[in-house]
Each structure stands twice: as C-alpha cells, then as structure tokens.
C-alpha cells in the first residue's frame, strides 16, 4: 500500500508545482495587457492633461492653478524639461498634520529637504521627485501640504525636480487588495498605519503593504512614461547621502559585475527604498497581490518575483541610503534633546557600497555595520584586544580621497574629553580580496598598505596620492594596536 501511495503523492505534488508555474506564466506572458486595464478602470490619463502647459512661476499662481483642476479627476504639478529622466523617486504621503511643524519641520518637509540638500544641480535637472498625495487626504490638508511644498521648494518645482501628484479619486486597487486581506474603512481606504520597532531598536512607521502597493500603482503610468528607473519611499524616511548618485553607482557596479538586476534595495524595510525599472512597477504590484494568496512572507514573495518573473537578481546596497524619521527622533528634534546618537552630528560622506565585518563582540544593539555610513547609530565593541579588527569590503574598486574616523562619545560638561575612545589603531588599504565568506565573518585581503594611525577621537586622512599612488582599494581594515581594557565606541567611519 505504502509503495503504491508514494508515486501518486509525488505525481500530485509535481502537478501542483507545474500548475502554479503555468498560472504565473499565463499571468505575465499572455496577450492580456494589464496596463490597458488600469487605464480603462481609472482614467489615469488625466495625469497628462496639462503636460504641455507652461506653468506659472509664483507660489500663488502655482497654488491657484493646482486648486483650479478638478480634484476627482486627479491633479498634477510639474515642469518637465526633458523627455526621459534617469530616475524618478516616488515619495508617498499618507497623511499630513500641519501641527507637526509647529516647533520645527514637518515629517514631509524633512524627507524632501534631505533629498534636495543631497542632490547636485546637474542631478536635479536629469531626475525628479514625485510627491504622491493620498487620495484619502482631506482637501484642507492637501491644500496645506501643497502650500508648504511651494513655500519651501519653489525653486525645485520651477526647475522640474519636484512634481506633485494627486491620483484620480476613482483610481484604486479594490480588485487586487482583497487578495491580501486588506481592511477598508467607511471611505474605502486601507486602514493600517501603526508603529513598529526594528531589530536595532528604532521606532518607525509601519505602513500596511496594501497602502504602499496602492501608491506604487498610482505613480506607475507617470513614472513609466517619464523615467527609466523608479525608487519608492514614503515620508517616514530621510536620505543620509546622495540618493541619485548612490543609485547610479550601484547600478554601474552591477553592470561591471555582469549582474542582471531586477530589484535593488537601498533600505531594508519592505517596499521602501526599492529601485526597479519603471516599466516593471505594475508587474511587481500585480505579482505581489496574487502571490500573497499563497500566504508567503514578504521576503519569499520578492525572491519569487525576481526568480520567476523578472529572472534577475535582488541586491541590497549597504550601507543603506535612508534612515527612519522615527517617532523618537522627531520628538528629540522638536524638544531639542538631540538625535539619540553617541555625541556630535555625523560626517557627511559618499560611503561607497560595501559590507562590514569584525571579529569584535558588540554590546547590545550596537552592531559593527553601524560604524560605517551616515545613519544614526554606532558600533560599541566589548573590551577589544590588541589585534582585533574591523574591515569594510567594498562592492567595487574605490579611489580613496578622504577618510574620517571618530571613536568615543562626548561627555557632557567635560571639554576635550571622549569616553570609550580607541586608544590606538592602524588603518590599512588593500586592492584585492582573496577570499570572502560574509556569513561566517571571514575575509582575506592581500597587499595591505598602511595609510594612517587612529586613536583618541577624530582622525582625518586625505594624502592618498602619496600613500597609494592612484591604486584602488577593495578592503579597508582598522586593527587595534593598544587598549585600556574598556569598551570602545566606533562612532563613524566616513569614506569619500
């Protein structure tokens, strides 16, 4: 009996797998054009109704032009200077509370300001930000939000770097969202915005996946027609470095390594910080809503999308390009209590993509990767010993121009004194990696050259022309050479 049962069980299992793959193939490679369906259902073409119009220049004229457009049909404010942009950055605005800015900047303002301040004028002319306003936002709050954007970012709107979109009120995902067990309020909106705590202890907005997918569907026809690539974030994040430059560099590295990418991640929280080709947005959204019928996790669904649909790689860029405008940090900024970091403001740096490895044990949530990058946080090593190390292995070959390292934290009321500082260490650079096993915290690099000494607070090294003679760097290694028996805080390793 058992012998006869096993072949039938195997046949049934293979049949189920084959049926699932056939359904996926039919979903994405049939003659059915999902793009046409969306256009017909939502009349999204009204987004482009003012495409050729010459926008006014003043804040008042722009605002009057905005409110003169029928809200139910959707609104758009943009000054498009070129036919095709390299990257569009969708900033989803779920809600807007003007009271957030009573004692400082609003959350939306902080998000946009971080993107604007870290983008060069050249990049502003060849890329754009699409502020996507939730159609569930009240008309009053929508007007206040647009007023704030015009007041703070009028120049960026006039040069075409910031676009503002309000989707048609008839546009939605009601046919797709029930597959994900979304809950709707009386107005038909998804009602899931809460807070959560990350593994590093950071409190962030936790927005239901349905909401993010809905915003991505809103922006898809617009982004597809105007840009090659699309990056999705919302107003819970702020940029810690040049976003557009980081995207260009990371894509360039993948091409150099002959990697066919389908999804690049610049922030490790579901849907946020994801870069994909603009034409693939709707494919991603529909796959996610249908695949979730299998009750798979977010990670499993994204992996399945990359393998079966786009047949490409999914890659995470570290250090991350964004950090959360967390509730804790917002409260600190309003009350003037600081940013919860170990001391002073962090250095601004390019921080080329790479991974951080160390043989030192960390204290609490202060893991080694927090030493590299411009995000809030730090690596706290438990009583390092002579010979202990921390290594940054870059994804590509890096030409070093300047490195700034700070260890320790400022003690309140004590001038010129850092606590938990590294007593002494040596910094070396290597042009090649012989062996790397990141999962086991193992790396071997060759031909190291000493480039400087580290210790007692802040160290800056910049004379690389003489030290390296134009040689590129693949590994950057800091080795402990003297200790005092205490824990050490590696506050930041900033690389340009």
Residue pairs with C-beta under 8 A, 6 or more apart in sequence:
21 308
24 287
24 308
24 309
27 286
27 287
27 290
28 283
28 287
28 309
34 282
34 283
34 286
35 221
35 282
38 44
38 217
38 220
38 221
38 282
39 45
39 221
41 170
41 171
41 175
42 167
42 168
42 170
42 171
42 172
43 73
43 168
43 170
43 171
44 74
44 167
44 168
44 171
44 221
45 221
46 73
46 74
46 168
47 74
47 76
47 165
47 167
47 221
47 222
48 76
48 222
48 225
49 73
49 76
50 69
50 76
51 80
55 62
55 65
55 77
55 78
55 79
55 158
56 62
56 65
57 158
59 150
59 151
59 154
62 77
62 150
62 154
62 157
63 143
63 146
63 147
63 150
65 77
66 75
66 77
66 146
66 164
67 143
69 75
69 76
71 139
71 166
71 169
72 168
72 169
72 170
73 168
73 169
74 165
74 166
74 167
74 168
74 169
74 171
75 164
75 165
75 166
76 163
76 164
76 165
76 166
76 222
77 146
77 157
77 163
77 164
78 128
78 157
78 160
78 163
78 164
79 157
79 158
79 159
79 160
80 160
80 226
81 125
81 159
81 160
82 125
82 126
84 226
84 227
84 228
85 126
85 127
85 128
85 226
85 227
85 228
86 126
86 127
86 227
86 228
86 229
86 244
86 248
87 127
87 227
87 228
87 229
87 230
87 231
87 244
87 247
87 248
87 275
88 127
88 128
88 129
88 130
88 219
88 222
88 223
88 226
88 227
88 229
88 230
88 231
88 278
89 115
89 127
89 128
89 129
89 130
89 230
89 231
89 233
89 243
89 244
90 129
90 130
90 132
90 215
90 216
90 219
90 223
90 230
90 231
90 232
90 233
91 108
91 111
91 112
91 115
91 129
91 130
91 131
91 132
91 233
91 234
91 235
92 132
92 134
92 211
92 212
92 215
92 232
92 233
92 234
92 235
93 108
93 131
93 132
93 133
93 134
93 137
93 145
93 234
93 235
94 134
94 193
94 207
94 211
94 234
94 235
95 134
95 137
95 141
95 193
96 106
96 108
96 137
96 141
96 142
96 144
96 145
97 106
97 141
98 106
98 141
98 144
98 148
100 106
100 107
100 330
101 109
101 148
103 334
103 335
104 333
104 334
105 113
105 333
106 148
107 235
107 236
107 325
107 330
108 131
108 145
108 148
108 149
108 235
109 148
109 152
110 238
110 325
111 233
111 234
111 235
111 236
111 237
111 238
111 325
112 129
112 131
112 149
112 152
112 153
112 162
113 152
113 238
114 238
114 239
114 240
115 129
115 239
115 243
116 124
116 153
116 156
116 161
116 162
118 239
118 241
118 242
118 243
118 348
119 127
119 161
119 242
119 243
119 244
120 242
120 245
123 242
123 244
123 245
124 156
124 159
124 161
125 159
125 160
125 161
127 161
127 227
127 244
128 160
128 161
128 162
128 163
128 226
128 227
129 156
129 161
129 162
129 163
130 163
130 164
130 165
130 219
130 222
130 223
131 149
131 162
131 163
131 164
131 165
132 165
132 167
132 215
132 218
132 219
133 142
133 145
133 146
133 164
133 165
133 166
133 167
134 189
134 215
135 166
135 167
135 168
135 169
135 171
135 172
135 218
136 187
136 189
137 145
142 166
146 164
149 157
149 162
149 164
150 157
153 162
156 162
157 163
157 164
163 222
165 218
165 219
165 222
167 218
171 217
171 218
172 188
172 214
173 210
173 213
173 214
173 217
173 285
173 289
174 188
176 213
176 285
176 286
176 289
176 290
177 184
177 190
177 210
177 213
177 214
177 289
179 289
179 290
179 292
179 293
180 209
180 210
180 213
180 289
180 292
182 190
182 192
182 208
182 210
183 190
183 191
183 192
184 190
184 191
185 191
190 208
190 210
190 211
190 214
192 207
192 208
192 210
192 211
193 205
193 206
193 207
193 208
193 211
194 205
194 206
195 203
195 204
195 205
195 206
195 327
196 203
196 204
196 206
197 203
197 204
198 204
198 269
198 324
199 365
200 365
200 367
200 370
200 377
201 365
202 323
202 324
202 326
202 328
203 324
203 326
203 327
203 328
204 236
204 269
204 324
204 326
204 327
205 234
205 236
205 324
207 234
207 236
209 270
209 271
209 288
209 298
212 232
212 234
212 270
212 271
212 272
213 271
213 285
213 288
213 289
215 232
215 234
216 232
216 271
216 281
216 284
216 285
217 281
217 282
217 285
219 230
219 232
219 281
220 278
220 281
220 282
220 285
223 230
223 278
223 281
224 278
224 279
224 281
224 282
226 278
227 278
228 277
228 278
229 247
229 251
229 275
229 276
229 277
229 278
230 275
230 276
230 277
230 278
230 281
231 243
231 247
231 266
231 273
231 274
231 275
232 271
232 272
232 273
232 274
233 267
233 272
233 273
233 322
234 272
235 325
236 272
236 324
236 325
237 267
237 272
237 273
237 322
237 323
237 324
237 325
238 322
238 323
238 324
238 325
239 321
239 322
240 320
240 321
240 322
240 323
240 373
240 374
240 375
241 321
241 348
241 349
241 350
241 351
241 373
241 374
242 350
243 266
243 321
243 322
245 350
246 266
246 317
246 321
246 350
246 353
247 264
247 266
247 275
249 352
249 353
249 396
250 264
250 266
250 315
250 317
250 353
250 395
251 261
251 264
252 396
253 353
253 395
253 396
254 261
254 264
254 313
254 315
256 396
257 396
259 313
259 315
260 311
260 312
260 313
261 312
261 313
261 314
261 315
262 276
262 277
262 280
262 305
262 306
262 310
262 311
262 312
262 313
262 314
263 274
263 275
263 276
263 284
263 302
263 305
263 306
263 310
263 312
263 313
263 314
263 315
264 274
264 275
264 276
264 315
264 316
264 317
265 273
265 274
265 275
265 314
265 315
265 316
265 317
266 273
266 274
266 275
266 317
266 320
266 321
266 322
267 273
267 320
267 321
267 322
268 316
268 320
270 298
272 322
273 320
273 321
273 322
276 284
280 310
283 309
283 310
284 305
287 301
287 304
287 305
287 309
288 301
288 305
291 301
291 304
291 305
292 301
296 304
302 314
303 314
306 312
306 313
306 314
317 353
318 353
318 354
318 355
318 356
318 369
318 373
319 351
319 353
319 354
319 356
319 369
319 372
319 373
319 374
319 375
320 373
320 375
323 375
323 376
328 340
329 339
329 340
329 376
331 337
332 338
332 339
332 340
333 339
339 345
339 376
340 376
341 376
341 377
341 378
342 378
342 408
342 409
342 489
342 491
343 406
343 408
343 409
343 410
343 418
343 491
344 406
344 410
346 374
346 375
346 376
346 491
346 492
346 494
347 374
347 404
347 406
347 492
347 494
348 374
348 494
349 374
349 404
349 494
349 495
349 496
350 495
350 496
351 372
351 373
351 374
351 494
351 495
352 394
352 395
352 396
352 398
352 495
353 394
353 395
353 396
354 372
354 392
354 393
354 394
354 395
355 369
355 392
355 393
355 438
356 368
356 369
356 371
356 372
356 390
356 391
356 392
356 393
357 368
357 390
357 391
357 393
357 438
357 441
357 442
357 443
358 368
358 379
358 381
358 388
358 389
358 390
358 391
358 441
359 388
359 389
359 441
360 368
360 381
360 382
360 384
360 388
360 389
360 390
361 381
361 382
362 368
362 379
362 380
362 381
362 382
363 380
363 381
363 382
363 487
364 380
366 377
366 378
366 379
366 380
366 489
367 379
368 379
368 381
368 390
368 490
369 379
370 377
370 378
370 379
371 378
371 379
371 390
371 490
371 491
371 492
371 493
372 392
372 492
372 493
372 495
373 492
374 492
374 494
378 409
378 489
378 490
378 491
378 492
379 390
379 489
379 490
380 420
380 487
380 488
380 489
380 490
381 388
381 487
381 488
381 489
381 490
382 487
383 483
383 485
383 486
383 487
384 422
384 480
384 483
384 487
384 488
385 480
385 483
386 480
386 481
386 482
386 483
387 479
387 480
388 479
388 480
389 477
389 478
389 479
389 480
390 477
390 478
390 490
390 493
391 443
391 445
391 475
391 476
391 477
391 478
392 475
392 476
392 477
392 493
392 495
393 433
393 436
393 438
393 443
393 445
393 474
393 475
394 473
394 474
394 475
394 476
397 431
397 472
397 473
397 474
398 472
398 473
398 474
398 495
399 470
399 472
399 473
400 429
400 451
400 464
400 468
400 473
400 476
400 495
400 496
401 462
401 464
401 496
402 460
402 461
402 462
402 495
402 496
403 427
403 451
403 452
403 460
403 461
403 462
403 476
403 493
403 494
403 495
403 496
404 458
404 459
404 460
404 461
404 492
404 493
404 494
405 427
405 454
405 458
405 459
405 460
405 478
405 490
405 492
405 493
405 494
406 457
406 458
406 459
406 491
406 492
407 418
407 420
407 421
407 422
407 454
407 455
407 456
407 457
407 488
407 489
407 490
407 491
408 418
408 419
408 420
408 421
408 422
408 456
408 457
408 488
408 489
408 491
409 418
409 419
409 420
409 489
409 491
410 417
410 418
410 419
411 417
411 418
411 419
418 456
418 457
419 489
420 486
420 487
420 488
420 489
421 455
421 456
421 457
421 488
421 489
422 454
422 455
422 456
422 480
422 488
422 490
423 455
423 456
423 482
423 483
423 484
424 453
424 454
424 455
424 456
424 480
424 481
424 482
425 453
425 454
425 455
425 478
425 479
425 480
425 481
425 482
426 450
426 452
426 453
426 454
426 478
426 479
426 481
427 450
427 451
427 452
427 453
427 454
427 461
427 476
427 477
427 478
428 448
428 449
428 450
428 451
428 476
428 477
428 478
428 479
429 448
429 449
429 451
429 467
429 468
429 471
429 473
429 475
429 476
429 477
430 445
430 446
430 447
430 448
430 449
430 473
430 474
430 475
430 476
430 477
431 446
431 447
431 471
431 472
431 473
431 474
432 445
432 446
432 447
432 474
432 475
433 443
433 444
433 445
433 446
433 474
433 475
434 444
434 445
434 446
435 442
435 443
435 444
436 442
436 443
436 444
437 443
443 475
445 474
445 475
445 477
448 475
448 477
449 467
449 468
449 471
451 461
451 464
451 467
451 468
452 459
452 461
453 459
454 478
455 482
476 493
476 495
478 490
478 493
480 488
